[in-house]
């Protein structure tokens, strides 16, 4: 399997990162995952904007990032070389090597790597089962929580909780006890024809699929609410679903053992939004 590392295409086993790299030592960096179809990434421009925003948050110039056109070329080359028609693409960036200690070098040379893997659609089922994570809370003031930090320990621990409970994923709350998101996706609910999702100030990572869903709902005349909700209140929803830029939208069947609406008979708004999101992701439309 080929990867792209700092300007060079290499076999994965030959891609070497120095032992002094701050991404490995301190988690000093961020990443972005994208879905490619026939070598083209949907929402590439939005993905590049988010990468630039992440760079600004940790004090890096966006000039260290390859251009969107170059990234598109890299992805197309890797997908072709690795024989992938549908692929998960990951761009990882660390601040690179530096002196010992927390403060980064004044003129860092980032390490940038692009990898691809086969995209596997989510298995068909009646819906996801979620449990509420007990060990982890989202912190609105956390830098690492609101970007795709190379340090993903909170999400890993919450996912382990879900696995131990026999659930598909974990629902993570904010520090105030309101619902935030799952380990890998943003959360939405439907109640009396209106769409609901946690507010962006709860410490969530506001995903591209989240923005797309909100904009589509508003454009089609559906009310969208952002008021705080508890896990118990979610069980009163007509429908609950998750959204991310890889797996699209997935209905939730149960939370902490309590059934949620009827995932087998989804709401009209969910059916419409699913069709629009999946159409964009599969056809590689850039928005």
Beta strands, then each sheet from edge to edge (+ up, - down):
strand 1: 2-5
strand 2: 8-11
strand 3: 29-37
strand 4: 40-41
strand 5: 86-94
strand 6: 111-118
strand 7: 128-138
strand 8: 169-174
strand 9: 179-182
strand 10: 186-191
strand 11: 194-197
strand 12: 224-225
strand 13: 239-244
strand 14: 248-255
strand 15: 258-259
sheet 1: 2+ 1- 6+ 5- 3+ 4-
sheet 2: 9+ 8- 7- 14- 13+ 10- 11+ 12+
sheet 3: 9+ 8- 7- 14- 15+
end
